[in-house]
Amino acid sequence: MSHSPDGTQLVVAGREILSLYDISSIDPQTEWTSTRNLRTKQNLRNSSVDVQWNPQDALKIGTASTNGNVYIWQINHADTTATALEHKRAVSRVAWHPENPTLIASGSQDSMSIWDTRLLRVVATMASKSEIRDLQINPLDPNRLAMGLDSGSLILYDLRYNRPYLD
């Protein structure tokens, strides 16, 4: 689940859902209904396990998929505009760069990748011996990416030098 940059919408992803909800006027007496379902029979792919709204581009969201792909969705077209095929195993998390709207990071059971959605290629990658459960790019220092591993370890990654911090 992720909020739109202006906070008026919510996107929810799951096994068979990728839906938008209008939350601009919340009425506790009314059940929420989807304003738009991005999933159709034509674009139904493997389950989405994570979704993040691009903080700089309100028309784009990224989803992590169980088939090892990261999908970039253009919400006004209700379809994917790009697919990252970098991971060999299920992707568990995605995170947009807070300042560069073309960069999205993804973590899977075997690696972390940073993908440039404009160039349609991976610009950084790091193998992992343990599944990446979570990853976040620091909004106050966007050169730092933190990864939480299944083993309980934490890795800080320096995006400027494309390597983990040593200290």
C-alpha positions as CSV (number, residue, x, y, z in Angstrom):
1,M,0.0,0.0,0.0
2,S,1.3,3.5,-0.8
3,H,0.0,7.1,-0.8
4,S,0.0,9.3,-3.8
5,P,2.5,12.3,-3.5
6,D,-0.4,14.7,-2.8
7,G,-2.0,12.3,-0.2
8,T,-5.4,12.1,-2.0
9,Q,-5.1,8.6,-3.3
10,L,-4.0,5.2,-2.1
11,V,-2.8,2.3,-4.2
12,V,-3.2,-1.3,-2.9
13,A,-1.5,-4.3,-4.4
14,G,-1.8,-8.0,-3.8
15,R,-2.3,-11.4,-5.3
16,E,-5.1,-10.3,-7.6
17,I,-5.5,-6.6,-6.9
18,L,-3.8,-3.4,-8.0
19,S,-6.4,-0.7,-7.2
20,L,-6.6,3.0,-6.6
21,Y,-8.7,4.5,-3.9
22,D,-9.8,8.2,-3.5
23,I,-9.1,9.1,0.2
24,S,-9.4,12.9,-0.3
25,S,-12.7,12.9,1.6
26,I,-12.9,10.1,4.2
27,D,-16.3,9.4,5.5
28,P,-16.2,6.8,8.3
29,Q,-19.8,5.8,7.5
30,T,-19.1,4.8,3.9
31,E,-17.2,1.7,2.7
32,W,-14.3,2.5,0.5
33,T,-14.6,1.5,-3.1
34,S,-11.9,1.3,-5.7
35,T,-11.8,4.3,-8.1
36,R,-9.7,2.3,-10.6
37,N,-8.5,-1.3,-10.9
38,L,-5.2,-1.3,-12.8
39,R,-5.3,-5.1,-13.1
40,T,-7.1,-6.4,-16.2
41,K,-7.0,-9.8,-17.9
42,Q,-4.6,-8.4,-20.4
43,N,-2.0,-7.2,-17.8
44,L,-2.6,-9.7,-15.0
45,R,0.8,-11.0,-14.1
46,N,2.2,-12.7,-11.0
47,S,1.2,-11.4,-7.6
48,S,2.4,-8.0,-6.4
49,V,4.0,-8.2,-3.0
50,D,4.9,-4.5,-2.7
51,V,3.8,-1.2,-4.3
52,Q,5.3,2.3,-4.1
53,W,4.0,5.5,-5.6
54,N,6.7,7.6,-7.3
55,P,7.1,10.6,-5.0
56,Q,8.1,12.9,-7.9
57,D,5.7,11.6,-10.6
58,A,2.1,11.2,-9.5
59,L,1.3,9.1,-12.6
60,K,3.8,6.3,-11.9
61,I,3.8,3.5,-9.4
62,G,6.2,0.6,-9.1
63,T,5.3,-3.0,-8.1
64,A,7.5,-5.9,-6.9
65,S,6.4,-9.2,-8.3
66,T,6.7,-12.8,-7.3
67,N,8.0,-13.7,-10.8
68,G,11.2,-11.7,-10.2
69,N,10.2,-8.6,-12.1
70,V,9.6,-5.0,-11.2
71,Y,6.8,-3.4,-13.1
72,I,6.4,0.4,-13.7
73,W,2.7,1.3,-14.1
74,Q,1.4,4.5,-15.8
75,I,-1.8,4.9,-13.9
76,N,-3.6,7.1,-16.5
77,H,-3.1,4.2,-19.0
78,A,-3.8,1.3,-16.6
79,D,-0.8,-0.6,-17.9
80,T,2.9,-1.1,-17.5
81,T,5.3,1.2,-19.2
82,A,8.4,-0.8,-18.3
83,T,9.5,-4.1,-16.9
84,A,12.8,-4.7,-15.1
85,L,13.8,-8.3,-15.6
86,E,16.9,-8.2,-13.4
87,H,16.0,-10.6,-10.5
88,K,16.0,-14.4,-10.8
89,R,13.8,-14.8,-7.8
90,A,10.7,-13.1,-6.2
91,V,11.1,-9.4,-5.6
92,S,10.1,-8.4,-2.0
93,R,10.4,-4.6,-2.0
94,V,10.6,-1.6,-4.3
95,A,11.6,2.0,-3.3
96,W,11.7,5.1,-5.6
97,H,14.6,7.5,-5.3
98,P,13.2,10.5,-3.4
99,E,14.9,13.1,-5.7
100,N,15.4,11.3,-9.1
101,P,12.0,10.1,-10.4
102,T,13.6,7.7,-12.9
103,L,15.4,5.5,-10.3
104,I,13.8,2.6,-8.5
105,A,15.5,0.2,-6.2
106,S,14.3,-3.4,-5.7
107,G,15.3,-6.2,-3.3
108,S,14.8,-9.9,-3.8
109,Q,15.8,-13.2,-2.4
110,D,19.2,-13.0,-4.0
111,S,20.1,-9.4,-4.9
112,M,19.4,-5.6,-4.8
113,S,19.2,-3.6,-8.0
114,I,18.7,0.0,-8.9
115,W,17.0,0.5,-12.2
116,D,16.9,3.6,-14.4
117,T,13.3,3.6,-15.8
118,R,14.3,6.2,-18.4
119,L,17.3,4.3,-19.8
120,L,15.5,0.9,-19.2
121,R,18.6,-0.6,-17.6
122,V,20.1,-1.6,-14.3
123,V,22.6,1.0,-13.0
124,A,23.7,-0.8,-9.8
125,T,23.4,-4.2,-8.4
126,M,24.6,-6.2,-5.3
127,A,24.3,-9.9,-4.6
128,S,22.9,-10.9,-1.2
129,K,23.5,-14.2,0.6
130,S,20.2,-13.6,2.5
131,E,16.8,-12.5,1.4
132,I,16.3,-8.8,1.3
133,R,13.1,-8.2,3.4
134,D,13.0,-4.4,3.2
135,L,14.9,-1.6,1.6
136,Q,14.5,2.2,1.9
137,I,16.3,5.2,0.4
138,N,17.0,7.8,3.0
139,P,14.8,10.9,2.1
140,L,17.2,13.2,3.9
141,D,20.4,11.7,2.4
142,P,19.3,10.1,-0.9
143,N,22.8,8.6,-1.4
144,R,22.1,6.1,1.3
145,L,20.0,3.0,0.9
146,A,19.4,0.7,3.8
147,M,18.6,-3.0,3.4
148,G,17.2,-5.3,6.1
149,L,18.0,-9.0,5.5
150,D,16.2,-12.1,6.5
151,S,19.3,-13.1,8.5
152,G,18.7,-10.0,10.7
153,S,21.6,-8.1,9.2
154,L,21.4,-4.5,8.0
155,I,23.4,-3.3,5.0
156,L,23.9,0.4,4.3
157,Y,24.6,1.0,0.6
158,D,26.3,4.1,-0.9
159,L,24.6,5.0,-4.1
160,R,27.4,7.5,-5.1
161,Y,30.0,4.8,-5.2
162,N,27.8,1.8,-5.9
163,R,29.0,-0.2,-2.9
164,P,28.2,-0.9,0.7
165,Y,29.5,1.4,3.4
166,L,32.4,-0.2,5.2
167,D,32.0,1.6,8.6
